[in-house]
Amino acid sequence: MKKIMMGMLCGVALSSSSFAQDFLNKVKLDVKTVNAPEFELDVPDFDKDTNNVNRRWLRVKYLFNTDEAKDPAGDIKWVDDVTVKTEVLIPSKSKGKKSVALLVGDTTYAGIKRDGGKHQGRMFIAPYFFDRYMRPADSSIADSDVKDFKVAVSFSTSTAELGQVYLHDGRVVTSEDKNFNSVKRYWMQCRSASSDMVQVYEGTVFSADKTPWAYINSDSYEYIKVLKDK
C-alpha cells in the first residue's frame, strides 16, 4: 500500500559534451541500515550510554568508475568540485492524510581523478529524522523498511550535470536501464509537487564527515571538500 501511495503521489537532461557522458560509468547504489559505531574513550567520569538503544541510520553508498583521461603532458586529469546530491523519499503524513517526506542533502568532493578506476562515496540519515517524519514513526528502521523508500543520487559540477542513479521499487536504476527516463520524470514530478503531497526537508542527509563515521575508513572514499562558512 505504501508503494502504491508513493507512486500516486509523485507520479534534466545530461550535458551533450563527451566529458559529461563518459566521466561516470558502472554506477551502483548500496542502500542499507547501519548501527552507529561505538568508541571507547579513556575519559574520567565519562557517562557511557548503557541503554543499548538499537537506533539504526540509513546509509546511501554510491560506487562508480570514472573514464580515463590525460592532459597533453600525459598527467591524469581531475574533475574539481563534484557535488553529489542525495534525496530519499519515505512514507509520511500531512494534515492526517498519507503523503511522502523528501529528505535532502549534498556534499562536494574536492576533486575526482579520471583514472579509469573505482571510486565511492556515502551519505547518512540519522534515526531522529525517521522518528520525526516517517509514518508510522520508527526510530529503529530495519533493512525491510528500505523497500518502501525511493532514492535519487545526482552528480554534477557548477557547469555540467554528470549523471544520476536511483533506487526505485527496490531496484537500482541507471542510465543503462530502459525505464531510466520514466524514473527520472517521476522524480521531477515529486520535486515540483505541492507541499500537501511532498514535504521537503533540506539538510537531513549528511556527508560522512558530519556523522560518527567521519574517521572510519575515510581513505577508502573520495575526499570531501572543506567549505568555508558564508
C-alpha positions in Angstrom: 0.0 0.0 0.0 2.9 2.4 0.8 4.4 1.7 -2.6 1.1 2.4 -4.4 0.6 5.6 -2.4 4.1 6.9 -3.1 3.6 6.2 -6.8 0.3 8.0 -6.9 1.6 11.0 -5.0 4.6 11.6 -7.2 3.5 10.0 -10.2 17.3 17.2 -16.7 18.9 16.0 -19.4 22.7 15.2 -19.3 25.1 17.6 -20.9 25.8 16.7 -24.5 29.5 17.0 -24.0 31.7 13.9 -24.3 33.0 14.7 -20.8 29.6 14.6 -19.1 28.6 11.5 -20.9 31.7 9.5 -20.3 33.0 10.6 -16.9 30.8 8.3 -14.8 30.2 4.7 -15.6 29.2 1.4 -13.9 27.4 3.4 -11.2 25.9 1.4 -8.4 23.9 2.1 -5.2 24.0 0.3 -1.9 21.3 1.4 0.5 21.0 -0.2 3.9 20.6 0.4 7.6 23.6 0.5 9.9 24.3 0.9 13.6 26.4 3.9 14.5 30.0 2.9 15.5 30.8 2.9 19.2 34.1 4.4 20.6 35.9 3.6 23.8 37.0 6.8 25.5 39.6 7.0 28.2 38.0 10.0 29.9 37.4 10.2 33.7 33.7 10.2 34.6 32.7 9.6 31.0 29.0 8.9 31.0 28.8 5.9 28.7 25.3 5.1 27.3 24.1 1.8 28.9 20.6 1.8 27.4 21.7 -0.4 24.4 19.3 1.5 22.2 19.2 0.0 18.7 18.6 3.0 16.6 19.8 2.5 13.0 20.9 5.0 10.5 20.3 4.8 6.8 23.5 4.7 4.7 23.4 5.5 1.0 26.6 4.4 -0.6 27.4 5.1 -4.3 30.1 3.3 -6.2 31.3 4.3 -9.7 34.1 4.1 -12.2 35.5 7.1 -14.0 36.8 7.4 -17.5 40.5 7.6 -18.2 41.7 11.0 -19.4 45.1 12.6 -19.6 46.3 16.1 -20.4 48.9 16.8 -23.2 51.7 16.3 -20.8 50.5 12.8 -20.0 49.2 13.5 -16.5 45.9 12.2 -15.4 43.1 14.8 -15.4 40.9 15.6 -12.4 37.4 16.9 -12.1 37.2 19.5 -9.4 34.2 20.3 -7.1 31.9 17.4 -7.9 28.7 17.8 -5.9 26.6 14.8 -5.1 23.0 15.4 -4.1 21.1 12.6 -2.3 17.3 12.6 -1.9 15.3 10.0 -0.1 11.5 9.6 -0.2 9.9 8.0 2.8 6.2 7.4 3.7 4.7 10.2 5.8 1.5 12.1 6.5 0.3 15.7 6.0 -2.8 17.0 7.8 -3.8 13.5 8.6 -3.5 12.2 5.0 -0.9 9.9 3.5 1.9 11.7 1.8 5.7 11.4 1.5 8.6 13.2 3.1 11.6 14.1 0.9 14.9 14.1 2.9 17.7 16.0 1.1 21.4 16.7 1.5 24.5 17.1 -0.6 28.3 17.1 -0.3 31.1 18.4 -2.6 34.2 16.5 -3.3 37.4 18.5 -3.8 38.4 16.5 -6.9 37.8 13.1 -8.5 40.6 11.5 -10.5 39.8 10.5 -14.1 42.0 7.4 -13.8 39.6 4.7 -15.1 39.4 3.3 -11.6 36.8 2.6 -8.9 35.5 5.3 -6.6 32.9 5.6 -3.9 31.2 8.0 -1.5 28.5 7.7 1.2 25.7 9.7 2.8 23.8 9.1 6.0 20.4 9.8 7.6 20.1 9.8 11.4 17.4 7.9 13.2 16.0 11.2 14.5 14.6 12.1 11.1 12.8 8.8 10.7 11.3 9.1 14.1 10.1 12.6 13.4 9.0 12.5 9.7 8.3 8.8 8.9 4.7 7.5 9.3 4.3 5.2 11.1 7.1 6.7 13.2 10.1 4.4 13.6 13.3 5.4 15.2 14.8 2.0 14.7 14.3 1.3 11.0 15.4 -2.1 9.5 16.5 -3.2 6.1 13.0 -4.4 5.5 11.8 -0.7 5.6 14.2 0.2 2.7 11.8 -1.4 0.2 9.4 1.4 0.9 12.0 4.1 0.2 12.9 5.7 -3.1 16.4 7.2 -3.5 17.9 9.6 -6.1 21.6 10.4 -6.3 22.7 13.1 -8.7 26.3 14.0 -9.7 27.2 17.5 -11.0 29.7 20.3 -11.2 28.9 24.0 -11.5 28.9 23.7 -15.3 27.7 20.2 -16.1 25.2 17.6 -15.0 27.2 14.3 -14.8 24.6 11.7 -14.2 22.0 10.1 -11.8 21.3 6.8 -10.2 18.1 5.7 -8.5 16.7 3.1 -6.1 13.1 2.7 -7.3 10.7 0.0 -6.2 13.6 -2.0 -4.7 15.7 -1.9 -7.9 18.8 0.2 -8.7 18.1 2.1 -11.9 21.0 3.6 -14.0 21.1 5.3 -17.4 21.5 1.9 -19.0 18.1 0.7 -17.9 15.1 1.1 -20.2 12.9 2.7 -17.5 15.6 5.3 -16.6 13.8 8.2 -18.2 10.4 7.3 -16.7 12.0 7.1 -13.2 13.7 10.5 -13.8 10.4 12.0 -14.8 8.9 10.6 -11.6 11.5 12.5 -9.5 10.9 15.7 -11.5 7.2 15.5 -10.6 8.0 14.8 -7.0 10.2 17.8 -6.7 7.6 20.1 -8.1 4.6 18.6 -6.2 2.6 20.6 -3.7 3.6 20.7 -0.1 0.5 18.8 0.9 1.8 15.8 -1.1 5.5 16.1 -0.6 7.1 17.7 2.4 10.8 18.6 1.7 13.3 18.7 4.5 16.7 20.1 3.4 19.8 19.3 5.3 18.6 16.0 6.6 21.1 13.8 4.6 24.6 14.1 6.0 28.0 13.5 4.5 30.2 11.2 6.5 32.3 14.0 8.0 29.2 15.2 9.9 28.5 11.7 11.4 30.1 9.2 13.7 31.7 7.7 10.5 33.9 10.8 10.0 37.2 8.9 10.8 36.2 5.4 9.8 37.8 4.1 6.5 37.9 7.7 5.3 40.8 7.0 2.9 38.6 4.5 1.1 36.2 7.3 -0.1 36.5 10.5 -2.1 37.9 13.5 -0.2 35.2 15.8 1.0 35.9 19.5 0.3 36.0 21.7 3.4 33.7 24.6 2.6 34.1 28.0 4.2 31.1 29.3 6.3 29.2 32.0 4.5 
